[in-house]
């Protein structure tokens, strides 16, 4: 009799849409064990019915508590086969636990190159993947010399940071001086040349051998930095057609960083004449944020949660990809006075409307207070709906 895999889900309840991993893993014959700081009664019925056991800790940032939780499960159920949160915030915690319990996947030694932008750059350069010029600076004097070398404007962001958090576009010497005067001296920052171009992503899932078994791409109407600084609202979309050069570059990155049995989210600039060139920005070894993982399913008529469970158990991805739809997300912010009500949108585009989600406060600055998800066969129809939903008085 084959032993059941013991799979520990770190923070299985958050974000809410990641709960679906638990029932799919259970359906695949996996023993699913949960660790988080939420009270058991706060968990959804879906989670309660999918987890073999749940271990509550008082503080997930207290490593001793997390270690004891994993040790308890190992003592009770035997060797732990997987530890995973699929969450950027817990990547280093996941790796530390995997290291201490000798579990498959990224370990402590891998964290530098997949978490710090300076070490990512070194991997990109070593593998001849174009990347923006820049480096970590140590002192104010060093920062000013680097800004002179790169030429204003420059982008400054934490070397170990997530998304656009604490990211600054410094256009003048005065802005640079102000940043240096007010910056958090405990944070290591990296400075890069400013690149003109649109951001595109290469997202997907890798099997146990490092082969890309599913891939997609998403494009934003505006940079996340603009959403935060200008209170812009955003939309993004997963197009049916994925450029071959993007696929080739993305697969090269998967190989360069040694990614196995994981979701990934890589960001690139489309730059140069007619945006024919790709330049790497950063890699993220987890699914793209928000509701994008659900949009994978809507765009492709598949269940990517189920396919992930099959990759874990059998190292197979069984779904056939035909990419029948463009899928897109449109953010609405409560502060804006939109022309068309939710009811009008439902009446006019009910066939294309997949879901309307209310966004938790922690994500609303970028994702809006609520988000509309649609799918269409044509780009023309997609833009028609986007214009309708975003129209303001």
MORA-V784961 format. One record per residue. N is the residue number from 1. RES is the residue in one letter. PHI is phi in degrees with one decimal (none if undefined). D_FIRST is the distance of its C-alpha to the first C-alpha in whole Angstrom. Layout:
BEGIN
N,RES,PHI,D_FIRST
N,RES,PHI,D_FIRST
END
This chain:
BEGIN
1,X,none,0
2,X,-73.4,4
3,X,-69.2,6
4,X,-68.3,9
5,X,-70.4,12
6,X,-97.7,15
7,X,-117.5,18
8,X,-94.3,22
9,X,-95.7,24
10,X,-85.4,28
11,X,53.3,30
12,X,-68.4,28
13,X,-94.1,31
14,X,-138.9,34
15,X,-68.5,35
16,X,-54.8,35
17,X,-71.4,33
18,X,-81.4,30
19,X,-55.0,29
20,X,-62.1,27
21,X,-56.4,25
22,X,-60.8,23
23,X,-64.0,22
24,X,-69.5,21
25,X,-65.4,19
26,X,-63.0,17
27,X,-62.6,18
28,X,-83.3,15
29,X,88.8,13
30,X,-96.0,14
31,X,-83.1,15
32,X,-100.3,19
33,X,-122.6,21
34,X,-113.3,25
35,X,-133.9,28
36,X,-165.5,31
37,X,-102.0,35
38,X,-77.2,35
39,X,-66.0,35
40,X,-57.1,32
41,X,-65.8,35
42,X,-82.0,36
43,X,-71.7,32
44,X,-70.9,32
45,X,-61.8,30
46,X,-58.3,28
47,X,-68.4,27
48,X,-56.8,27
49,X,-80.1,24
50,X,-101.4,22
51,X,-86.6,22
52,X,-65.1,19
53,X,-157.0,22
54,X,-125.9,26
55,X,-116.8,28
56,X,-93.1,31
57,X,-111.5,33
58,X,-75.7,37
59,X,-146.4,38
60,X,-70.5,35
61,X,-85.0,38
62,X,-90.2,38
63,X,-63.3,35
64,X,-59.2,35
65,X,-65.3,33
66,X,-65.7,31
67,X,-61.4,30
68,X,-63.6,29
69,X,-64.2,27
70,X,-65.7,25
71,X,-61.8,25
72,X,-60.3,24
73,X,-65.6,21
74,X,-63.7,20
75,X,-66.3,21
76,X,-82.9,19
77,X,-114.0,16
78,X,96.4,15
79,X,-51.8,16
80,X,-85.3,18
81,X,-95.5,17
82,X,-145.1,20
83,X,-132.9,23
84,X,-153.7,26
85,X,-114.1,29
86,X,58.4,30
87,X,-128.5,33
88,X,-53.8,36
89,X,-61.0,37
90,X,-105.9,34
91,X,-56.4,33
92,X,-72.1,34
93,X,-63.8,33
94,X,-54.6,29
95,X,-65.0,30
96,X,-64.3,31
97,X,-66.2,28
98,X,-62.5,26
99,X,-63.5,28
100,X,-70.5,28
101,X,-110.1,24
102,X,51.4,24
103,X,-107.4,22
104,X,-53.0,22
105,X,122.4,25
106,X,-59.0,29
107,X,-112.9,30
108,X,-53.9,33
109,X,-65.4,35
110,X,-86.7,34
111,X,-65.1,36
112,X,-55.4,40
113,X,-78.0,39
114,X,-107.0,38
115,X,-116.7,40
116,X,-102.1,43
117,X,-67.6,45
118,X,-66.6,47
119,X,-73.9,44
120,X,-57.6,43
121,X,-57.0,46
122,X,-64.0,46
123,X,-65.7,43
124,X,-58.0,45
125,X,-63.5,48
126,X,-60.6,46
127,X,-99.7,44
128,X,57.1,47
129,X,-102.4,46
130,X,-56.1,50
131,X,-149.7,50
132,X,-64.4,53
133,X,-68.5,55
134,X,156.5,55
135,X,-164.9,53
136,X,-71.4,53
137,X,-113.7,57
138,X,-109.0,58
139,X,-128.8,61
140,X,-60.4,63
141,X,-61.9,65
142,X,-63.2,62
143,X,-64.3,61
144,X,-66.5,65
145,X,-66.0,65
146,X,-67.4,62
147,X,-61.8,63
148,X,-65.7,66
149,X,-66.2,64
150,X,-80.2,62
151,X,88.2,64
152,X,-73.3,65
153,X,-76.3,63
154,X,-127.6,60
155,X,-107.6,56
156,X,-122.7,55
157,X,-152.8,52
158,X,-62.0,50
159,X,-63.3,48
160,X,-117.2,45
161,X,-141.2,45
162,X,-118.2,43
163,X,59.6,45
164,X,-97.6,49
165,X,-61.4,49
166,X,55.5,52
167,X,-103.2,53
168,X,-129.8,57
169,X,-102.0,59
170,X,-104.0,62
171,X,-97.2,65
172,X,-132.8,68
173,X,-62.7,69
174,X,-64.2,69
175,X,-65.6,66
176,X,-63.2,64
177,X,-61.6,67
178,X,-64.4,66
179,X,-61.3,62
180,X,-63.6,63
181,X,-72.3,65
182,X,-106.3,62
183,X,-65.3,59
184,X,-75.9,56
185,X,-69.0,57
186,X,-86.4,53
187,X,-100.3,52
188,X,-84.3,51
189,X,-108.2,53
190,X,-117.6,53
191,X,-114.8,55
192,X,-132.9,55
193,X,-63.8,58
194,X,-81.1,58
195,X,-108.3,56
196,X,-80.3,58
197,X,163.2,55
198,X,-93.4,53
199,X,-90.2,49
200,X,-125.7,46
201,X,-123.5,43
202,X,-126.8,40
203,X,-124.9,36
204,X,167.7,33
205,X,-137.2,29
206,X,-114.6,28
207,X,-83.0,24
208,X,-66.8,23
209,X,-95.9,25
210,X,87.1,28
211,X,-90.8,29
212,X,-73.3,31
213,X,-103.2,29
214,X,-148.2,31
215,X,-147.2,35
216,X,-151.8,37
217,X,-147.3,41
218,X,-135.3,43
219,X,-130.5,47
220,X,-99.6,49
221,X,-75.4,52
222,X,-151.5,53
223,X,-67.1,52
224,X,-56.9,50
225,X,-58.4,53
226,X,-69.7,56
227,X,-62.3,54
228,X,-74.3,54
229,X,-84.9,58
230,X,-109.5,59
231,X,54.0,57
232,X,-73.3,57
233,X,-103.8,54
234,X,-128.9,52
235,X,-139.4,49
236,X,-145.1,47
237,X,-143.3,45
238,X,-105.4,42
239,X,-74.9,44
240,X,-65.3,43
241,X,-97.1,44
242,X,-116.1,43
243,X,-57.2,45
244,X,-65.1,44
245,X,-66.7,46
246,X,-68.2,44
247,X,-60.4,40
248,X,-62.9,41
249,X,-66.5,42
250,X,-63.6,39
251,X,-66.4,37
252,X,-65.4,39
253,X,-67.3,39
254,X,-55.5,35
255,X,-67.7,35
256,X,-61.9,38
257,X,-96.6,36
258,X,63.2,32
259,X,-82.0,31
260,X,-140.4,27
261,X,44.6,24
262,X,-146.8,27
263,X,-79.2,30
264,X,-143.6,33
265,X,-147.3,37
266,X,-104.3,40
267,X,-116.0,44
268,X,-135.1,46
269,X,-90.0,50
270,X,-94.3,51
271,X,-140.7,55
272,X,80.7,58
273,X,-63.3,60
274,X,57.2,58
275,X,52.5,55
276,X,-86.8,54
277,X,-101.8,53
278,X,-112.9,49
279,X,-130.8,49
280,X,-67.3,46
281,X,-105.0,47
282,X,-163.7,43
283,X,-116.2,40
284,X,-131.9,37
285,X,-95.5,34
286,X,-163.6,33
287,X,-63.7,33
288,X,-60.1,37
289,X,-74.5,38
290,X,63.2,40
291,X,-99.0,38
292,X,-61.7,38
293,X,-63.8,34
294,X,-70.7,35
295,X,-67.1,37
296,X,-53.2,35
297,X,-67.2,33
298,X,-63.9,37
299,X,-71.3,38
300,X,-116.7,35
301,X,53.4,34
302,X,-132.2,31
303,X,-120.5,28
304,X,-69.3,28
305,X,-64.8,26
306,X,-65.9,23
307,X,-64.7,23
308,X,-61.3,23
309,X,-60.6,20
310,X,-70.5,19
311,X,-62.4,20
312,X,-65.8,18
313,X,-87.8,15
314,X,-122.8,16
315,X,57.8,19
316,X,-131.2,21
317,X,-123.0,24
318,X,-93.0,24
319,X,-67.1,27
320,X,-92.0,31
321,X,-95.9,33
322,X,-113.6,37
323,X,48.5,38
324,X,-75.7,40
325,X,-134.9,42
326,X,-83.8,44
327,X,-121.3,43
328,X,-144.6,45
329,X,-116.8,45
330,X,-122.9,49
331,X,-85.8,50
332,X,-119.4,52
333,X,-110.1,54
334,X,-59.5,56
335,X,-73.3,59
336,X,-98.5,60
337,X,-101.2,62
338,X,-79.5,60
339,X,-68.2,62
340,X,-106.5,59
341,X,-77.1,57
342,X,-59.0,54
343,X,-64.8,55
344,X,-62.9,57
345,X,-63.4,54
346,X,-62.9,52
347,X,-68.4,54
348,X,-83.1,55
349,X,-126.1,52
350,X,-59.5,49
351,X,-68.2,48
352,X,-89.4,47
353,X,-74.0,46
354,X,-97.9,42
355,X,-164.7,42
356,X,-126.6,45
357,X,-118.5,43
358,X,-88.2,45
359,X,-97.6,45
360,X,-58.1,44
361,X,-53.3,47
362,X,-63.4,45
363,X,-107.3,45
364,X,-69.1,48
365,X,-59.0,50
366,X,-100.6,49
367,X,-87.6,47
368,X,81.5,50
369,X,-79.3,50
370,X,-147.7,48
371,X,-131.4,46
372,X,-99.3,47
373,X,-116.7,44
374,X,-127.2,45
375,X,-140.3,44
376,X,-139.7,46
377,X,-82.9,47
378,X,-118.0,50
379,X,-69.2,51
380,X,-59.7,54
381,X,-67.1,53
382,X,-59.4,51
383,X,-67.9,54
384,X,-61.2,56
385,X,-67.9,53
386,X,-59.1,53
387,X,-62.2,57
388,X,-64.6,57
389,X,-69.9,55
390,X,-88.6,56
391,X,-61.8,60
392,X,-118.4,62
393,X,-70.3,65
END
